[in-house]
Amino acid sequence: MSEESSNLILIVEDNKQLSHINRLALESEGYEVQAAFTIAEARTLLNTVSPDVILLDVRLPDGSGFDLCREIRPHTAAFIIFLTSVREASGEMEGLDVGGNDYLRKPYGIEMLRRRVKNAVLHKDLSAKSQSMAQIVKIGSLSIDNTAMRVYIDGVDIGLQPLEYKVLFFLIQNEGKTMSTEAIYEKVWGQPLNNHKSALEKSLSRLRKSLEGSGCVIHFHRGQGYRFSAEPR
């Protein structure tokens, strides 16, 4: 695949009217947008462009978006957001298992689309910063695979979701500093904290629990925020 384009979004959606609406909404935000209506068209485009974000419909005329994701994931670092009307949790888990990063359930509003894509583009910034780090970073018994966005304790994958990984990565980059909830949310989610404090606190609670026994701790300082540190086990 070709050299990465800046803020390039690929929409793979067979509903041409919806694809057109999405394209106009994203172009109005300054993104470059390419569109494919089938898996075959997507394959052809991916031979010439390297998108930062792929909006991928699950049900396409010539196959499954899950299958396409599985096929292209070894060759692209794009943030893949599935577009789906499927509500079952099993479908969401399948999408994550094949390499997807996020879900946007139909019907969705244009503002929600914009925010999800903005969050996805932030992934590019975090990935760029990670280039100065080794592919595998070891902190105590913690191993961080910056390419696959996976975290291991003593070789066991602790199953972090993409946003949890990015929260951890952000805190590690600021090791020793206490980061406010506002700063964490704005960096990782790409929008003001507003009324989302509860959601952030739940994500951090799950992340802190996942790190138990690793020698790495996310400390909570009431009224100040969160601080990452590596400590002897």
KEBA-239467 format. One record per residue (C-alpha): residue in three letters; x negated, z negated, y negated. Coordinates in steps of 0.5 Angstrom, whole numbers, plus 500, padded with zeros to 3 digits. Each point is the difference from the previous one (the first is absolute). Example, Ala and Ser with C-alpha at 12.3 -4.5 7.8 and 13.67 -1.06 7.14 Angstrom:
! residues 2
rec aa: ALA	px: 475	pz: 484	py: 509;
rec aa: SER	px: 498	pz: 502	py: 493;
***
This chain:
! residues 233
rec aa: MET	px: 500	pz: 500	py: 500;
rec aa: SER	px: 498	pz: 501	py: 493;
rec aa: GLU	px: 497	pz: 496	py: 495;
rec aa: GLU	px: 505	pz: 495	py: 497;
rec aa: SER	px: 504	pz: 502	py: 494;
rec aa: SER	px: 502	pz: 495	py: 495;
rec aa: ASN	px: 507	pz: 496	py: 501;
rec aa: LEU	px: 502	pz: 506	py: 504;
rec aa: ILE	px: 507	pz: 498	py: 503;
rec aa: LEU	px: 502	pz: 505	py: 506;
rec aa: ILE	px: 508	pz: 499	py: 502;
rec aa: VAL	px: 502	pz: 502	py: 507;
rec aa: GLU	px: 507	pz: 501	py: 500;
rec aa: ASP	px: 505	pz: 505	py: 502;
rec aa: ASN	px: 506	pz: 498	py: 495;
rec aa: LYS	px: 498	pz: 505	py: 495;
rec aa: GLN	px: 504	pz: 497	py: 495;
rec aa: LEU	px: 497	pz: 493	py: 501;
rec aa: SER	px: 493	pz: 503	py: 500;
rec aa: HIS	px: 501	pz: 503	py: 493;
rec aa: ILE	px: 503	pz: 494	py: 497;
rec aa: ASN	px: 494	pz: 496	py: 503;
rec aa: ARG	px: 495	pz: 505	py: 497;
rec aa: LEU	px: 503	pz: 500	py: 493;
rec aa: ALA	px: 500	pz: 492	py: 500;
rec aa: LEU	px: 493	pz: 500	py: 502;
rec aa: GLU	px: 497	pz: 506	py: 496;
rec aa: SER	px: 504	pz: 496	py: 494;
rec aa: GLU	px: 495	pz: 494	py: 502;
rec aa: GLY	px: 494	pz: 505	py: 499;
rec aa: TYR	px: 499	pz: 501	py: 508;
rec aa: GLU	px: 498	pz: 506	py: 503;
rec aa: VAL	px: 505	pz: 502	py: 505;
rec aa: GLN	px: 500	pz: 505	py: 506;
rec aa: ALA	px: 506	pz: 501	py: 505;
rec aa: ALA	px: 501	pz: 502	py: 507;
rec aa: PHE	px: 507	pz: 500	py: 504;
rec aa: THR	px: 497	pz: 500	py: 507;
rec aa: ILE	px: 495	pz: 498	py: 504;
rec aa: ALA	px: 497	pz: 506	py: 500;
rec aa: GLU	px: 500	pz: 501	py: 493;
rec aa: ALA	px: 497	pz: 493	py: 499;
rec aa: ARG	px: 494	pz: 502	py: 505;
rec aa: THR	px: 498	pz: 506	py: 496;
rec aa: LEU	px: 500	pz: 496	py: 493;
rec aa: LEU	px: 496	pz: 495	py: 503;
rec aa: ASN	px: 495	pz: 505	py: 502;
rec aa: THR	px: 499	pz: 501	py: 493;
rec aa: VAL	px: 501	pz: 494	py: 496;
rec aa: SER	px: 499	pz: 493	py: 501;
rec aa: PRO	px: 506	pz: 496	py: 497;
rec aa: ASP	px: 499	pz: 492	py: 498;
rec aa: VAL	px: 507	pz: 499	py: 502;
rec aa: ILE	px: 505	pz: 503	py: 505;
rec aa: LEU	px: 507	pz: 499	py: 500;
rec aa: LEU	px: 502	pz: 502	py: 507;
rec aa: ASP	px: 507	pz: 501	py: 503;
rec aa: VAL	px: 501	pz: 497	py: 507;
rec aa: ARG	px: 505	pz: 506	py: 502;
rec aa: LEU	px: 498	pz: 507	py: 499;
rec aa: PRO	px: 502	pz: 507	py: 502;
rec aa: ASP	px: 494	pz: 501	py: 505;
rec aa: GLY	px: 499	pz: 493	py: 502;
rec aa: SER	px: 499	pz: 492	py: 498;
rec aa: GLY	px: 496	pz: 498	py: 494;
rec aa: PHE	px: 497	pz: 494	py: 505;
rec aa: ASP	px: 497	pz: 506	py: 504;
rec aa: LEU	px: 497	pz: 503	py: 494;
rec aa: CYS	px: 497	pz: 493	py: 497;
rec aa: ARG	px: 497	pz: 499	py: 507;
rec aa: GLU	px: 497	pz: 507	py: 500;
rec aa: ILE	px: 497	pz: 500	py: 493;
rec aa: ARG	px: 498	pz: 492	py: 499;
rec aa: PRO	px: 493	pz: 501	py: 503;
rec aa: HIS	px: 499	pz: 506	py: 495;
rec aa: THR	px: 503	pz: 497	py: 493;
rec aa: ALA	px: 499	pz: 493	py: 497;
rec aa: ALA	px: 507	pz: 502	py: 496;
rec aa: PHE	px: 505	pz: 494	py: 499;
rec aa: ILE	px: 506	pz: 502	py: 504;
rec aa: ILE	px: 507	pz: 498	py: 498;
rec aa: PHE	px: 505	pz: 502	py: 505;
rec aa: LEU	px: 507	pz: 502	py: 497;
rec aa: THR	px: 506	pz: 498	py: 505;
rec aa: SER	px: 507	pz: 499	py: 501;
rec aa: VAL	px: 498	pz: 496	py: 507;
rec aa: ARG	px: 502	pz: 493	py: 499;
rec aa: GLU	px: 497	pz: 497	py: 507;
rec aa: ALA	px: 494	pz: 495	py: 499;
rec aa: SER	px: 497	pz: 504	py: 506;
rec aa: GLY	px: 500	pz: 506	py: 496;
rec aa: GLU	px: 496	pz: 497	py: 495;
rec aa: MET	px: 495	pz: 497	py: 505;
rec aa: GLU	px: 499	pz: 507	py: 503;
rec aa: GLY	px: 498	pz: 503	py: 493;
rec aa: LEU	px: 495	pz: 494	py: 499;
rec aa: ASP	px: 497	pz: 501	py: 507;
rec aa: VAL	px: 499	pz: 507	py: 499;
rec aa: GLY	px: 496	pz: 499	py: 493;
rec aa: GLY	px: 506	pz: 500	py: 495;
rec aa: ASN	px: 499	pz: 495	py: 494;
rec aa: ASP	px: 507	pz: 499	py: 497;
rec aa: TYR	px: 507	pz: 502	py: 501;
rec aa: LEU	px: 505	pz: 502	py: 495;
rec aa: ARG	px: 507	pz: 500	py: 503;
rec aa: LYS	px: 505	pz: 505	py: 497;
rec aa: PRO	px: 504	pz: 500	py: 496;
rec aa: TYR	px: 495	pz: 498	py: 495;
rec aa: GLY	px: 500	pz: 500	py: 492;
rec aa: ILE	px: 495	pz: 504	py: 496;
rec aa: GLU	px: 497	pz: 494	py: 497;
rec aa: MET	px: 499	pz: 497	py: 507;
rec aa: LEU	px: 496	pz: 506	py: 502;
rec aa: ARG	px: 496	pz: 500	py: 494;
rec aa: ARG	px: 498	pz: 493	py: 501;
rec aa: ARG	px: 498	pz: 501	py: 507;
rec aa: VAL	px: 496	pz: 506	py: 499;
rec aa: LYS	px: 496	pz: 496	py: 494;
rec aa: ASN	px: 499	pz: 494	py: 505;
rec aa: ALA	px: 497	pz: 505	py: 505;
rec aa: VAL	px: 496	pz: 504	py: 495;
rec aa: LEU	px: 497	pz: 493	py: 499;
rec aa: HIS	px: 497	pz: 500	py: 507;
rec aa: LYS	px: 496	pz: 506	py: 498;
rec aa: ASP	px: 496	pz: 495	py: 494;
rec aa: LEU	px: 499	pz: 495	py: 506;
rec aa: SER	px: 497	pz: 505	py: 504;
rec aa: ALA	px: 496	pz: 502	py: 495;
rec aa: LYS	px: 497	pz: 493	py: 499;
rec aa: SER	px: 499	pz: 499	py: 507;
rec aa: GLN	px: 495	pz: 506	py: 500;
rec aa: SER	px: 495	pz: 495	py: 498;
rec aa: MET	px: 501	pz: 496	py: 506;
rec aa: ALA	px: 498	pz: 501	py: 507;
rec aa: GLN	px: 506	pz: 503	py: 504;
rec aa: ILE	px: 500	pz: 493	py: 504;
rec aa: VAL	px: 499	pz: 494	py: 496;
rec aa: LYS	px: 499	pz: 494	py: 504;
rec aa: ILE	px: 502	pz: 493	py: 496;
rec aa: GLY	px: 499	pz: 494	py: 505;
rec aa: SER	px: 504	pz: 502	py: 506;
rec aa: LEU	px: 504	pz: 505	py: 496;
rec aa: SER	px: 499	pz: 507	py: 501;
rec aa: ILE	px: 503	pz: 505	py: 495;
rec aa: ASP	px: 500	pz: 508	py: 501;
rec aa: ASN	px: 501	pz: 503	py: 494;
rec aa: THR	px: 502	pz: 507	py: 503;
rec aa: ALA	px: 505	pz: 498	py: 504;
rec aa: MET	px: 503	pz: 494	py: 496;
rec aa: ARG	px: 499	pz: 495	py: 505;
rec aa: VAL	px: 498	pz: 493	py: 501;
rec aa: TYR	px: 497	pz: 497	py: 506;
rec aa: ILE	px: 499	pz: 492	py: 502;
rec aa: ASP	px: 495	pz: 500	py: 505;
rec aa: GLY	px: 501	pz: 507	py: 502;
rec aa: VAL	px: 508	pz: 499	py: 500;
rec aa: ASP	px: 504	pz: 504	py: 496;
rec aa: ILE	px: 504	pz: 495	py: 496;
rec aa: GLY	px: 505	pz: 506	py: 498;
rec aa: LEU	px: 501	pz: 500	py: 492;
rec aa: GLN	px: 504	pz: 504	py: 497;
rec aa: PRO	px: 497	pz: 505	py: 495;
rec aa: LEU	px: 503	pz: 496	py: 494;
rec aa: GLU	px: 497	pz: 493	py: 503;
rec aa: TYR	px: 493	pz: 504	py: 501;
rec aa: LYS	px: 500	pz: 502	py: 493;
rec aa: VAL	px: 501	pz: 493	py: 498;
rec aa: LEU	px: 495	pz: 497	py: 504;
rec aa: PHE	px: 495	pz: 506	py: 498;
rec aa: PHE	px: 502	pz: 498	py: 492;
rec aa: LEU	px: 498	pz: 493	py: 501;
rec aa: ILE	px: 494	pz: 501	py: 504;
rec aa: GLN	px: 497	pz: 505	py: 494;
rec aa: ASN	px: 502	pz: 494	py: 496;
rec aa: GLU	px: 497	pz: 495	py: 505;
rec aa: GLY	px: 499	pz: 493	py: 496;
rec aa: LYS	px: 505	pz: 502	py: 495;
rec aa: THR	px: 507	pz: 497	py: 499;
rec aa: MET	px: 505	pz: 506	py: 499;
rec aa: SER	px: 507	pz: 499	py: 497;
rec aa: THR	px: 506	pz: 502	py: 504;
rec aa: GLU	px: 501	pz: 505	py: 494;
rec aa: ALA	px: 493	pz: 503	py: 501;
rec aa: ILE	px: 501	pz: 501	py: 507;
rec aa: TYR	px: 507	pz: 503	py: 500;
rec aa: GLU	px: 498	pz: 505	py: 494;
rec aa: LYS	px: 494	pz: 502	py: 504;
rec aa: VAL	px: 502	pz: 501	py: 507;
rec aa: TRP	px: 508	pz: 502	py: 499;
rec aa: GLY	px: 498	pz: 504	py: 493;
rec aa: GLN	px: 506	pz: 497	py: 496;
rec aa: PRO	px: 501	pz: 493	py: 496;
rec aa: LEU	px: 502	pz: 494	py: 504;
rec aa: ASN	px: 506	pz: 499	py: 497;
rec aa: ASN	px: 505	pz: 497	py: 505;
rec aa: HIS	px: 496	pz: 501	py: 506;
rec aa: LYS	px: 496	pz: 494	py: 501;
rec aa: SER	px: 504	pz: 497	py: 506;
rec aa: ALA	px: 498	pz: 507	py: 504;
rec aa: LEU	px: 493	pz: 499	py: 498;
rec aa: GLU	px: 499	pz: 493	py: 502;
rec aa: LYS	px: 503	pz: 502	py: 506;
rec aa: SER	px: 495	pz: 505	py: 501;
rec aa: LEU	px: 494	pz: 496	py: 499;
rec aa: SER	px: 503	pz: 494	py: 504;
rec aa: ARG	px: 500	pz: 505	py: 506;
rec aa: LEU	px: 493	pz: 502	py: 498;
rec aa: ARG	px: 497	pz: 493	py: 500;
rec aa: LYS	px: 503	pz: 499	py: 506;
rec aa: SER	px: 497	pz: 506	py: 503;
rec aa: LEU	px: 493	pz: 498	py: 498;
rec aa: GLU	px: 501	pz: 493	py: 503;
rec aa: GLY	px: 494	pz: 498	py: 505;
rec aa: SER	px: 495	pz: 506	py: 497;
rec aa: GLY	px: 496	pz: 496	py: 495;
rec aa: CYS	px: 503	pz: 504	py: 494;
rec aa: VAL	px: 505	pz: 496	py: 496;
rec aa: ILE	px: 505	pz: 502	py: 494;
rec aa: HIS	px: 501	pz: 494	py: 496;
rec aa: PHE	px: 506	pz: 499	py: 496;
rec aa: HIS	px: 499	pz: 496	py: 493;
rec aa: ARG	px: 507	pz: 498	py: 497;
rec aa: GLY	px: 501	pz: 503	py: 493;
rec aa: GLN	px: 494	pz: 505	py: 501;
rec aa: GLY	px: 500	pz: 504	py: 506;
rec aa: TYR	px: 496	pz: 502	py: 506;
rec aa: ARG	px: 493	pz: 500	py: 502;
rec aa: PHE	px: 496	pz: 503	py: 506;
rec aa: SER	px: 494	pz: 496	py: 503;
rec aa: ALA	px: 496	pz: 501	py: 506;
rec aa: GLU	px: 499	pz: 493	py: 504;
rec aa: PRO	px: 497	pz: 497	py: 506;
rec aa: ARG	px: 504	pz: 500	py: 506;
***
